[in-house]
C-alpha cells in the first residue's frame, strides 16, 4: 500500500509519489519529444535531463508563440519566512538558465503578505526576510536590465487592480475545494491567491495586449496557478504556462528540505563548519559497517548525500552514474562522499556569499517601480 503524502502550497509531508501527484493535479510530463524541442534553444539543463523539472502545463503552446516572435515573461517568487536554503535556490537557478537561453524578462515576487497571513510573523519580519532572500536571488546573476523584484506590500497599488479582477472570478467554494480552507481560515488567506496570480497577468496589463508568461516553480504551488489559469480567459489574459519541479530533498532523508529543520537544511549563509557538521549527520544509503559496505555496497537511491550530487552538485551525468555504480559495488564509502559533497557545497557557498554582498549595491535598482528597501534588512 502506497504511503500517504500531502502536497499543498503550505505543507509537504510524506514520501511523495510524483507520478500520482501529476495525475492528481492534471499536469503533463516533460517527455523526450519536448526535451528534443528544448534542445533547439540551448544545451539542456541537468534539472531537465534528470527529470527534476518533470511536469508542465502548456509549454508547447508557449514555445509555438516564441517561435513566431512572441517573447514571454518569466515569473517565479519566494515566500520570505526565513533564510534562503538550497531548496529555494534550485528553481531560481533553473529560471536563470531560461532567462539566459531565451533572453526574456523576469518578475520575482516576494510574498511578504502571504507569510504574514499564514505564519506567526509580523510584517516587519517578513519585509526584512524579503530583503535577505532577494540578495540570494540577485546573487545568482540574473540580468539586472531585465529583472524586476516585486514586494507585495510595497507594490500593492500595481497588483491590487489585477487581484481584484481575479478574486471576483474565484468563489469561496472553489477556494475551499482547492486549498482546504474552512471556517477558521482568516479572510486574508482566502484572498491571497489572487495576489499570487497578479504578476502572471501584469505584463499583459502593461503592454495592452496578451503577453505569454512562463512560471517555473515547485509543484506544490500548482493549486494557486490552477485557479489563475481557470479565470484567465474570462479576464482577457493568456493562461500562464507552467514548469514544475520536484522538491529538493532534506539531509535527513525527507522529500523536501525544510526551513524548520535547521540541522537538515543548508542555508545560503551557512559557513564551512556548519556545512561540514550538517553533511556529517546526513542520512545515507550505507551499511552498518565499512566491511559490510565493501562487501554488499550501498544504496544511492535512498541516500540524501547522493541526492545532493544529483540535484545540484554534479553536472556531469557520466560522473554521477559512475558514483552511483561505485556506491553499489562497495567501491566508495559514505565518508568519502560526505567529504566531497562538503567541499563542493562550501566552494559554491563561498562564491555565492561574495556575490551576495555585492548584490546589496544593486538590489535596489532591480525593484519594481523603484521602491527602496528598509535599511533594517542591511
Secondary structure, DSSP 8 states (H G I E B T S, - for coil): -----EE-SS-EES---HHHHHHHHT-EE--HHHHHHHTTTS---HHHHTTSEEEEESHHHHHHHHHTT---EEEEEE--SS--BHHHHHHHHHHHHHHHHHT--EEEEE-HHHHHHHSS--HHHHHHHHHHHHHHHHTT---TTSEEEEETTTSHHHHHHHHHHHHHHS-HHHHHHHH---TTS-HHHHHHHHHHHHHHHHHHHHHTS---EEEEEEGGGHHHHHHHHHHHGGGT----EEEEE-----TTS-SS--TT-GGG--BTT--HHHHHHHHHT---S--SSHHHHHHH---GGG-HHHHHIIIII---HHHHHHHHHHHHTT-S-HHHHHHHHHHHHHHHHHHHHHHHHHHTTTGGGGBGGG----GGG-
